[in-house]
Amino acid sequence: MSQRGSGEKLDVVYGIHAVREAVGSRPVDYVMVAQGQHNPRVQEIIDACRAAGISLRFAPRPALERVAGDVQHQNVVAVCTPKAYDTLETLVAAAESPLLVVLDGVEDPANLGAVVRTAVAAGATGIVIPERRAAGLSPAVARAAAGALEHVRIARVTNLVRALVELKSHNVWVYGFDAQAPKSYRELDYARACALVLGGEGHGLHRLVREACDELAHIPLRGPVPSLNVSVAAAVALYEADRQRAG
């Protein structure tokens, strides 16, 4: 994390896809590029920065690693205004029949980034995450989302159970995904406004979150694998929702 002289906090975004999308989506203070690189995709970012009047800094790779906090920066790092969280009300109002993804304690930034990418690809309205014991927006999330972070609304709530109750007050059906649920995910009605609640790594849905759901369903597993990665489970449910809504 960097700062302007005024004390305004700045965010770091790294990786070709993430930087390219950030340059076109939010104010960028400057972009660092590794000296001596000849990647045409990085050159496209350089050209876009010059066209937009964004400051460019060419530096050795170790300098980019220090700013990014990661060696996997793909030779380009942007220092920019942080992506703002949306409110729950904004997510509900963003579509006539919202399709939301609610994450109950996903702690791995790579998993959150993968869910972001999946949600954008499947046309979800937005994502809801809790403030505590869960990954928030970070450079690692932006990197894993590969540019998709700039195209999704994310609300961060203090209490996930209260957030689910609030969603239900707006006529949003809350569907929890639990391996022990008797109903299959295909039996849910995704054509109406709904929120898909997925548990975090290892623990699944917390008890109070599970109890706050209108319906629970499982994703059948035919082989010996005990569970799916949360981004894969999100993809399965979201594309079933897309299929029902398209039909």
JOMOPE-V299280 format. One record per pair of residues at least 6 apart in sequence whose C-alpha atoms are under 8 Angstrom apart, sorted by the first residue. I is the first residue (numbers start at 1). GAP is how many residues later the second one is. D is the distance in Angstrom with one decimal. If there is no record, write none. Layout:
I_GAP_D / I_GAP_D
This chain:
1_8_7.2 / 1_9_6.1 / 1_10_5.6 / 1_11_6.1 / 1_66_7.8 / 2_7_6.3 / 2_8_5.1 / 2_9_6.6 / 2_10_7.5 / 2_77_7.4 / 3_6_4.7 / 3_7_5.4 / 4_6_7.2 / 9_72_7.4 / 9_73_7.6 / 10_69_6.3 / 10_70_5.4 / 10_71_5.1 / 10_72_5.9 / 11_68_5.6 / 11_69_5.2 / 11_70_5.7 / 11_71_4.8 / 11_72_8.0 / 11_127_8.0 / 11_128_7.5 / 12_55_7.5 / 12_56_6.4 / 12_65_7.0 / 12_66_5.8 / 12_67_4.7 / 12_68_6.3 / 12_70_8.0 / 12_126_8.0 / 12_127_5.8 / 13_6_5.9 / 13_9_7.6 / 13_55_7.3 / 13_64_5.8 / 13_65_5.1 / 13_66_6.4 / 13_67_7.5 / 13_126_5.2 / 13_129_6.5 / 13_130_7.1 / 14_54_6.4 / 14_59_5.2 / 14_60_7.4 / 14_62_6.0 / 14_63_4.4 / 14_64_6.2 / 14_125_6.7 / 14_128_7.6 / 14_129_6.2 / 15_57_7.3 / 15_58_4.8 / 15_59_5.1 / 15_60_7.3 / 15_61_6.1 / 15_62_6.7 / 15_128_5.8 / 15_131_7.4 / 16_25_7.2 / 16_26_6.6 / 16_57_7.8 / 16_58_6.2 / 16_59_7.9 / 16_60_6.5 / 16_130_7.8 / 17_126_7.8 / 17_129_5.0 / 17_130_4.9 / 18_124_6.0 / 18_125_5.8 / 18_127_7.4 / 18_128_5.0 / 18_129_4.0 / 18_130_7.5 / 18_131_7.8 / 19_26_7.8 / 19_57_7.3 / 19_58_6.7 / 19_59_6.0 / 19_128_7.2 / 20_25_5.9 / 20_127_7.2 / 21_126_5.2 / 21_127_7.8 / 21_129_6.4 / 22_6_7.6 / 22_56_7.9 / 22_125_7.3 / 22_128_6.5 / 23_22_7.9 / 23_25_7.7 / 23_26_7.2 / 23_55_7.9 / 25_125_6.5 / 26_54_7.3 / 26_55_6.6 / 26_57_7.7 / 27_53_5.9 / 27_54_5.6 / 28_26_6.8 / 28_50_6.9 / 28_51_6.0 / 28_52_4.0 / 28_53_6.3 / 29_25_7.0 / 29_26_6.9 / 29_49_7.6 / 29_50_5.6 / 29_51_5.1 / 29_52_7.5 / 30_24_5.9 / 30_25_4.7 / 30_26_5.7 / 30_27_7.2 / 30_48_6.0 / 30_49_5.5 / 30_50_7.0 / 31_18_7.8 / 31_23_7.4 / 31_24_6.4 / 31_25_5.0 / 31_26_6.1 / 31_45_7.1 / 31_46_5.7 / 31_47_4.3 / 31_48_6.2 / 32_24_5.9 / 32_25_4.7 / 32_26_5.7 / 32_27_6.8 / 32_32_6.8 / 32_44_5.7 / 32_45_5.1 / 32_46_6.2 / 33_23_7.3 / 33_24_6.2 / 33_25_4.8 / 33_26_6.2 / 33_31_7.5 / 33_42_5.7 / 33_43_4.7 / 33_44_6.6 / 34_24_5.7 / 34_25_5.2 / 34_26_5.4 / 34_27_5.3 / 34_30_6.9 / 34_41_4.9 / 34_42_6.4 / 35_23_5.5 / 35_24_5.3 / 35_25_5.5 / 35_26_7.2 / 37_38_7.3 / 42_33_7.6 / 42_34_7.1 / 46_10_7.5 / 49_6_7.0 / 49_7_7.3 / 50_6_7.9 / 61_14_6.9 / 64_9_7.4 / 64_11_7.3 / 64_12_7.3 / 64_13_6.6 / 65_6_5.2 / 65_7_8.0 / 65_8_7.1 / 67_10_7.7 / 68_9_6.6 / 68_71_7.6 / 83_54_7.9 / 83_67_7.7 / 85_68_7.2 / 85_69_5.5 / 85_70_5.4 / 85_71_6.5 / 86_67_6.1 / 86_68_5.6 / 86_69_4.7 / 86_70_7.4 / 87_67_7.8 / 87_68_5.2 / 87_69_7.4 / 88_40_7.6 / 88_67_5.6 / 88_68_8.0 / 88_69_7.8 / 88_75_7.7 / 91_7_7.5 / 91_9_7.9 / 91_34_6.7 / 91_35_6.0 / 91_62_6.9 / 91_63_7.9 / 91_64_7.5 / 92_6_6.1 / 92_75_7.7 / 92_78_7.6 / 94_31_6.9 / 95_30_6.9 / 96_97_7.9 / 97_94_8.0 / 97_95_6.1 / 97_96_4.4 / 97_97_7.7 / 98_26_7.6 / 98_27_5.6 / 98_74_7.7 / 98_95_5.0 / 98_96_6.4 / 98_97_7.9 / 99_25_5.2 / 99_26_5.2 / 99_27_7.2 / 99_94_6.0 / 99_95_5.3 / 99_96_5.8 / 99_97_7.8 / 100_24_5.9 / 100_25_5.6 / 100_26_5.1 / 100_27_5.7 / 100_28_7.4 / 100_94_6.4 / 100_95_4.4 / 100_96_6.1 / 101_18_7.5 / 101_23_7.3 / 101_25_6.4 / 101_26_4.7 / 101_27_6.2 / 101_94_5.6 / 101_95_4.9 / 101_96_6.1 / 101_97_7.6 / 101_133_7.7 / 102_25_5.7 / 102_26_4.6 / 102_27_6.1 / 102_93_6.5 / 102_94_5.8 / 102_95_4.6 / 102_96_6.3 / 103_24_7.6 / 103_25_6.3 / 103_26_5.3 / 103_27_7.5 / 103_94_5.9 / 103_95_5.2 / 103_96_6.1 / 103_97_6.9 / 104_25_6.9 / 104_26_7.0 / 104_30_7.8 / 104_56_7.5 / 104_93_6.9 / 104_94_6.0 / 104_95_4.7 / 104_96_5.6 / 104_100_7.7 / 104_101_6.3 / 104_102_7.4 / 104_105_7.7 / 105_24_7.5 / 105_25_6.9 / 105_27_7.8 / 105_28_5.9 / 105_29_4.6 / 105_30_7.6 / 105_94_6.4 / 105_95_4.8 / 105_96_7.7 / 106_6_6.6 / 106_27_7.9 / 106_28_5.2 / 106_29_6.1 / 106_93_6.9 / 106_94_4.1 / 106_95_6.1 / 107_26_6.7 / 107_27_4.4 / 107_28_4.6 / 107_93_6.9 / 107_94_7.2 / 108_26_7.8 / 108_27_6.1 / 108_93_7.9 / 109_26_5.6 / 109_27_7.5 / 109_28_8.0 / 109_29_7.5 / 109_31_5.9 / 109_32_4.9 / 109_35_7.6 / 110_30_6.7 / 110_31_5.8 / 110_34_5.4 / 110_35_8.0 / 111_30_8.0 / 111_33_7.8 / 111_118_8.0 / 111_119_6.9 / 111_120_6.3 / 112_23_7.0 / 112_29_6.3 / 112_32_8.0 / 112_33_8.0 / 112_119_7.7 / 113_27_7.6 / 113_28_4.4 / 113_29_6.3 / 113_30_7.3 / 113_31_4.6 / 113_32_4.2 / 113_33_7.9 / 113_36_7.6 / 114_30_5.9 / 114_31_5.5 / 114_117_5.7 / 115_30_7.7 / 115_115_7.3 / 115_116_4.6 / 115_119_6.8 / 115_120_7.9 / 116_11_7.7 / 116_29_5.9 / 116_32_6.5 / 116_33_6.3 / 116_36_7.3 / 117_28_5.0 / 117_29_7.3 / 117_30_8.0 / 117_31_5.2 / 117_32_7.2 / 118_113_6.8 / 118_116_7.3 / 118_117_6.0 / 119_7_7.5 / 119_8_7.9 / 119_33_7.9 / 119_115_7.6 / 119_116_7.4 / 119_119_7.4 / 120_28_6.4 / 120_31_6.8 / 120_32_6.3 / 122_113_7.5 / 122_116_6.1 / 122_117_6.2 / 122_120_6.9 / 123_119_7.7 / 124_114_7.5 / 125_27_7.4 / 125_28_7.1 / 126_26_5.9 / 126_27_4.7 / 126_28_5.7 / 126_29_7.7 / 127_25_7.6 / 127_26_6.4 / 127_27_4.8 / 127_28_6.3 / 128_26_5.8 / 128_27_4.8 / 128_28_5.9 / 128_29_7.2 / 129_7_7.7 / 129_25_7.4 / 129_26_6.3 / 129_27_4.9 / 129_28_6.3 / 129_31_7.6 / 130_26_5.4 / 130_27_4.9 / 130_28_6.0 / 130_29_6.6 / 130_30_5.9 / 131_25_5.9 / 131_26_5.8 / 131_27_5.5 / 131_28_7.8 / 132_26_7.5 / 142_6_7.7 / 142_7_5.9 / 157_6_6.9 / 160_49_7.2 / 161_47_6.8 / 161_48_5.5 / 161_51_6.4 / 164_10_7.0 / 164_48_6.7 / 164_49_7.5 / 165_47_7.0 / 167_6_7.6 / 167_7_7.7 / 168_6_7.0 / 171_22_7.1 / 172_20_7.7 / 172_21_4.9 / 172_22_4.9 / 172_23_6.7 / 173_19_7.6 / 173_20_6.2 / 173_21_4.4 / 173_22_6.2 / 173_41_6.4 / 174_20_5.7 / 174_21_4.9 / 174_22_6.3 / 174_23_7.1 / 174_38_7.9 / 174_39_5.1 / 174_40_5.2 / 174_41_6.7 / 175_13_8.0 / 175_19_7.1 / 175_20_6.0 / 175_21_5.0 / 175_22_5.9 / 175_38_5.7 / 175_39_6.0 / 175_40_5.1 / 175_41_5.7 / 175_42_7.4 / 176_20_6.0 / 176_21_4.6 / 176_22_6.4 / 176_29_7.8 / 176_34_6.4 / 176_37_5.7 / 176_38_7.7 / 176_39_6.3 / 176_40_4.7 / 176_41_6.4 / 177_8_7.7 / 177_19_7.4 / 177_20_6.2 / 177_21_5.7 / 177_22_7.5 / 177_28_7.7 / 177_39_5.7 / 177_40_5.1 / 177_41_5.5 / 177_42_7.6 / 178_20_8.0 / 178_26_7.0 / 178_27_6.9 / 178_38_6.4 / 178_39_5.9 / 178_40_5.2 / 179_38_7.5 / 179_39_4.9 / 179_40_7.0 / 179_48_7.9 / 180_37_8.0 / 180_38_6.7 / 181_35_5.7 / 181_36_5.0 / 181_37_5.4 / 182_34_7.9 / 182_35_6.5 / 182_36_7.1 / 183_33_6.9 / 183_34_4.8 / 183_35_6.3 / 184_33_5.1 / 184_34_5.1 / 184_35_6.1 / 184_36_7.0 / 185_32_5.0 / 185_33_5.5 / 185_34_5.7 / 185_52_6.9 / 186_54_7.0 / 188_29_7.7 / 189_55_7.9 / 190_50_7.8 / 190_51_5.0 / 190_54_6.4 / 190_55_7.0 / 191_50_6.9 / 191_53_6.0 / 191_54_5.0 / 196_38_8.0 / 196_41_7.8 / 198_6_7.2 / 198_7_6.7 / 198_32_6.9 / 198_35_7.9 / 198_36_7.3 / 199_6_4.4 / 199_7_7.4 / 199_31_7.3 / 200_30_7.0 / 201_28_7.8 / 201_29_7.4 / 210_6_7.7 / 219_14_7.6 / 221_6_7.5
